[in-house]
């Protein structure tokens, strides 16, 4: 019976989506789910109950999200949510709120992502669903990271790991431990960050998820890079990025490309970094990740500055600073302001560079972001260059002015400098 066959196909596809997520092939699942949805939307097709239609949309959304096509995943989850609510499925509603929250904060709406996660967490608590609560806390942890609230993020991730361990969920423990390693690295504790990534890799040995293992190795390479093992880290990232590219998942690929591009910049190889960061920017744009696009623009701007394309660098850095402020993520704003400080030094705006650099490091200090050995060395190098250009007294005065800047002051001064440089470049052209 074609009607029963279609219903059976829907049930089977819903059941199989987790297998596609973990083992692949993603494209097979995406194609089948798209054909099923089209078949049920065709004239004369059997009626699919709201709850089953919601599950079908959710399965398609998970596969789109796994490929990091966030706009499509967001639309699918948003379509499923009212169907779960109408069907009275509170567990389905809460799970969809969690998934939708992840998509929403990734495209730049941290407040909406937080509200959805809190609503989902309350429903999960009422239902006694510990896994659901952990997933809500995972979202809240990442939102805290974006806002620079690292201690809050650590508390959430610690609770998430404890919950997953209680349920003997090795896969989720490995993922959460790797994410905690990222948070710890942002606070400058690189030895602990390396240990967490290694523990995550060991915990994940049994889960047969090549995507996770590759991404965790990229994160471990980033930690060794921060500690000064630049050659080894770059070599490792060079090996891992092609694996991520073959997997067809945009977010892990973009993350790996961004890390590799950053390493190449630190190795003073901007010409090699440029195509890597251009690919990273394309992948970030395709995924719809606001923060990812902003970071890629910033790094590509630095690469273009160092290869001599100053007008393009100015345009990219201006877009990055404006987007970072709109997104509302202080660590990202500080990184963009630091890039402008390097640009200012390059074009001879030495006092402005000193002010911006002082502002950046003061902001990071307030956020609890300790510099890595590599960052501390770069800071000293830049301060020496500023001191040589301005002399001790002017250099000290400029630094004192910058220390007093708020985050908004730093953005204002950076965008003002970029605007003036852009106008100057246009006049020259």
C-alpha positions in Angstrom: 0.0 0.0 0.0 1.7 3.3 -1.1 0.1 5.2 1.8 1.3 2.7 4.4 4.6 2.6 2.7 5.1 6.3 2.9 4.1 6.3 6.6 6.6 3.5 7.2 9.3 5.4 5.3 8.8 8.4 7.5 9.0 6.3 10.7 12.2 4.7 9.4 13.8 7.9 8.3 13.1 9.5 11.7 14.7 6.5 13.4 17.7 6.5 11.2 18.7 10.2 11.4 20.9 9.6 14.5 22.8 7.0 12.6 23.3 9.4 9.7 24.5 12.0 12.2 27.1 9.8 13.8 28.3 7.6 10.9 27.1 9.3 7.7 26.5 9.7 4.9 24.8 12.9 5.7 23.8 13.7 2.1 21.9 10.4 1.8 19.8 11.2 4.8 19.3 14.8 3.7 18.1 13.7 0.3 15.7 11.1 1.6 14.2 13.4 4.2 13.7 16.1 1.6 11.9 13.6 -0.7 9.7 12.4 2.1 8.7 15.9 3.0 7.9 16.7 -0.6 5.8 13.5 -0.9 3.7 14.4 2.1 3.2 17.9 0.8 2.0 16.7 -2.6 -1.7 16.9 -3.5 -3.6 13.8 -2.4 -0.8 12.6 -0.1 -1.7 10.9 3.2 -2.1 13.2 6.2 0.9 13.1 8.5 0.0 13.7 12.1 1.4 16.9 13.7 3.7 14.9 16.0 5.1 12.8 13.2 5.5 15.8 10.9 7.4 17.6 13.7 9.7 14.6 14.1 10.4 14.6 10.3 11.2 18.3 10.3 13.4 17.8 13.4 15.3 15.0 11.8 16.0 17.1 8.7 17.0 20.1 10.9 19.5 17.9 12.8 21.2 16.9 9.5 21.2 20.5 8.2 22.7 21.6 11.6 25.3 18.9 11.5 26.4 20.2 8.1 26.4 23.7 9.8 23.8 25.1 7.4 22.3 27.0 10.3 19.7 29.1 8.4 18.1 26.0 7.0 18.3 24.2 10.4 16.8 27.2 12.2 13.9 27.4 9.8 13.1 23.6 10.2 13.3 23.7 14.0 11.1 26.8 14.0 8.5 25.0 11.8 8.6 22.0 14.1 8.1 23.9 17.4 4.5 24.9 17.0 3.6 21.3 15.8 5.1 19.9 19.0 3.2 22.5 21.1 -0.1 21.7 19.3 0.4 18.0 19.8 0.9 18.6 23.5 4.4 17.1 23.3 6.3 19.0 26.1 9.4 16.9 25.7 9.5 17.5 22.0 8.8 21.2 22.5 11.7 21.5 25.1 14.1 19.5 22.9 13.3 21.7 19.9 13.7 24.9 22.0 17.2 23.7 22.9 18.1 23.0 19.3 16.5 26.3 18.1 18.4 28.2 20.8 21.7 26.8 19.5 20.9 28.0 16.0 19.7 31.4 17.2 22.7 32.3 19.2 25.0 31.1 16.5 23.5 33.7 14.1 23.9 36.5 16.6 20.9 36.7 18.9 22.4 35.8 22.3 19.4 37.1 24.2 16.9 35.0 22.3 19.1 31.9 22.6 19.3 32.4 26.3 15.6 32.8 26.7 14.8 29.7 24.7 17.4 27.7 26.6 16.0 28.8 30.0 12.5 27.9 28.9 13.6 24.5 27.7 15.6 23.8 30.9 12.6 24.5 33.1 10.4 22.1 31.0 13.1 19.4 31.2 13.4 19.9 35.0 9.6 19.5 35.4 9.7 16.3 33.3 12.7 15.0 35.2 14.8 14.8 32.0 18.4 15.2 33.1 19.8 14.9 29.6 17.5 17.7 28.4 18.7 19.9 31.4 22.3 19.2 30.4 21.7 20.2 26.8 20.1 23.5 28.0 23.0 24.2 30.2 25.4 23.4 27.3 23.7 26.2 25.3 23.9 28.6 28.3 27.6 27.8 28.7 28.3 28.8 25.1 26.3 32.0 25.4 28.3 32.8 28.5 31.5 32.2 26.6 30.5 34.6 23.9 29.7 37.2 26.5 33.0 36.7 28.2 31.4 35.2 31.4 33.9 32.3 31.6 33.4 31.3 35.2 29.7 30.9 34.5 30.5 28.9 31.4 32.8 26.6 33.4 30.1 26.0 36.0 27.6 25.0 33.3 30.1 22.7 31.6 31.1 21.1 34.9 27.5 20.3 35.6 27.0 19.0 32.0 30.0 16.6 32.3 28.7 15.4 35.7 25.3 14.7 34.3 26.6 12.8 31.3 29.0 10.7 33.5 26.1 9.8 35.7 24.3 8.4 32.7 27.5 6.7 31.4 27.3 8.7 28.2 30.9 8.6 26.9 30.2 10.5 23.7 28.6 13.4 25.5 31.3 13.5 28.2 34.0 13.7 25.4 32.2 16.5 23.7 31.6 18.6 26.8 35.2 18.0 28.1 36.6 19.3 24.8 34.3 22.3 25.0 35.4 23.0 28.5 39.0 22.8 27.3 38.2 25.7 24.9 36.8 27.8 27.8 39.8 27.1 30.0 42.2 28.1 27.1 40.4 31.4 26.7 41.3 32.1 30.3 45.0 31.4 29.7 45.3 28.1 31.5 46.8 26.2 28.6 48.3 23.3 30.5 44.9 22.4 31.9 43.3 23.1 28.4 45.7 20.6 26.8 44.9 18.0 29.5 41.2 18.4 29.0 41.5 18.0 25.2 43.7 14.8 25.7 41.1 13.5 28.3 38.3 14.2 25.8 40.2 12.3 23.1 40.7 9.4 25.4 37.0 9.5 26.5 36.0 9.5 22.9 38.0 6.5 21.8 34.9 4.3 21.9 32.4 6.6 20.1 33.6 6.1 16.5 33.0 9.7 15.7 35.8 10.8 13.3 34.5 14.4 13.2 34.8 14.8 17.0 38.3 13.3 17.1 39.5 15.5 14.3 38.1 18.6 15.8 39.5 17.8 19.3 42.9 17.3 17.7 42.6 20.7 16.0 41.8 22.3 19.4 44.7 20.5 21.0 47.0 21.9 18.2 45.6 25.4 19.0 46.7 24.9 22.6 50.2 23.8 21.6 50.3 26.8 19.2 49.4 29.2 22.1 52.2 27.6 24.2 54.7 28.3 21.5 54.9 25.0 19.6 54.1 26.7 16.3 55.7 24.4 13.8 54.2 21.2 15.3 50.8 22.8 15.7 50.8 24.1 12.1 51.9 20.7 10.7 49.1 18.9 12.7 46.4 21.4 11.5 47.6 21.0 7.9 47.0 17.3 8.2 43.6 17.5 9.9 42.0 20.2 7.7 41.7 18.0 4.6 39.9 15.4 6.8 37.4 18.0 7.9 36.9 19.2 4.3 36.1 15.6 3.2 33.5 15.3 5.9 31.3 18.0 4.4 30.5 19.6 7.7 30.9 23.4 7.5 31.3 24.4 11.1 34.1 22.0 12.0 35.8 22.8 8.7 35.5 26.5 9.3 36.8 26.1 12.8 39.8 24.1 11.6 40.5 26.5 8.7 40.3 29.5 11.1 42.8 27.9 13.5 45.2 27.0 10.7 45.0 30.5 9.2 45.7 32.0 12.6 48.7 29.7 13.1 50.1 30.7 9.6 49.7 34.4 10.5 51.7 33.8 13.7 54.3 31.9 11.7 54.6 35.1 9.5 53.2 33.4 6.4 50.4 35.8 5.4 50.5 34.7 1.8 49.7 31.1 2.8 47.2 32.2 5.4 45.2 34.3 2.9 43.6 31.4 0.9 43.0 29.4 4.0 41.2 32.3 5.7 39.2 33.1 2.5 37.9 29.5 2.5 37.2 29.9 6.2 35.1 33.0 5.6 33.2 31.3 2.8 32.4 28.4 5.1 31.3 30.7 7.9 29.1 32.7 5.6 27.5 29.5 4.3 26.8 28.3 7.9 25.3 31.7 8.9 27.5 32.0 12.0 27.7 35.7 12.9 30.6 35.3 15.3 32.4 33.0 12.9 32.1 35.4 10.0 33.3 38.3 12.1 36.4 36.3 13.4 37.2 35.2 9.8 36.9 38.8 8.5 39.2 40.0 11.2 41.9 37.4 10.5 41.6 37.8 6.8 42.0 41.6 7.2 45.3 41.0 9.1 46.5 38.7 6.3 45.6 41.2 3.6 47.4 44.0 5.6 50.5 41.9 5.7 50.5 41.1 2.0 50.1 44.8 1.2 46.4 45.0 0.4 45.7 47.8 2.8 42.4 49.1 1.4 40.8 45.6 1.5 42.2 45.1 5.0 40.7 48.3 6.2 37.2 47.4 4.8 37.3 43.9 6.4 38.4 45.2 9.8 35.8 47.9 9.8 33.0 45.3 9.0 34.5 43.1 11.7 34.5 45.7 14.5 30.9 46.9 13.7 29.6 43.3 13.5 31.4 42.3 16.8 29.8 45.2 18.6 26.4 44.3 17.2 26.8 40.7 18.2 27.7 41.8 21.8 30.6 39.5 22.5 33.3 41.4 24.5 36.1 38.8 23.7 35.4 39.1 20.0 35.2 42.9 20.2 38.6 43.0 21.9 40.2 40.8 19.3 38.9 43.1 16.5 40.1 46.2 18.3 43.6 44.5 18.6 43.7 43.9 14.9 42.9 47.6 14.3 45.8 48.5 16.7 48.2 46.5 14.5 46.8 48.3 11.4 47.2 51.7 13.2 50.9 50.9 14.0 51.4 49.8 10.4 50.2 53.1 8.9 52.0 55.3 11.4 49.1 56.1 13.9 51.4 55.1 16.7 49.6 56.9 19.6 46.3 55.5 18.4 47.8 52.0 18.3 49.1 52.4 21.9 45.7 53.5 23.1 43.8 50.7 21.4 46.3 48.1 22.6 46.1 49.3 26.2 42.3 49.2 25.9 42.4 45.6 24.6 44.6 44.2 27.3 42.7 46.0 30.0 39.4 44.6 28.7 40.8 41.1 28.6 42.1 41.5 32.1 38.7 42.4 33.3 37.3 39.3 31.5 39.9 37.1 33.1 41.6 36.3 29.8 45.3 35.8 30.6 47.6 36.1 27.6 49.4 33.0 26.3 53.2 33.0 26.1 52.9 33.7 22.4 50.5 36.6 23.0 52.6 38.1 25.8 55.6 38.0 23.5 53.7 39.8 20.7 52.5 42.4 23.2 56.0 43.2 24.4 57.1 43.4 20.8 54.4 45.9 19.9 55.0 47.9 23.1 58.7 48.2 22.2 57.9 49.3 18.7 55.5 52.0 20.1 58.1 53.1 22.7 60.8 53.4 20.0 58.5 55.5 17.9 57.0 57.8 20.5 59.6 57.9 23.3 59.0 56.9 26.9 56.8 59.8 28.0 54.4 59.9 25.0 54.2 56.2 25.0 53.3 56.1 28.7 50.6 58.8 28.3 49.0 57.1 25.3 48.9 53.8 27.3 47.3 55.5 30.2 44.6 57.0 28.0 43.9 53.6 26.6 43.7 51.9 30.0 40.8 54.2 30.8 38.8 53.2 27.8 35.5 51.3 28.1 34.6 48.7 25.6 32.4 51.2 23.8 35.3 53.8 23.8 37.6 51.2 22.2 35.0 50.5 19.4 34.4 54.2 18.8 38.2 55.0 18.5 38.8 52.0 16.3 35.9 52.7 13.9 36.9 56.4 13.8 40.5 55.4 12.8 39.2 52.9 10.2 36.8 55.5 8.8 39.6 58.1 8.4 42.0 55.5 6.8 39.2 54.3 4.4 38.6 57.9 3.3 42.3 58.5 2.9 42.6 55.3 0.8 39.7 56.4 -1.4 41.2 59.9 -1.9 44.5 58.3 -3.0 42.7 56.0 -5.4 
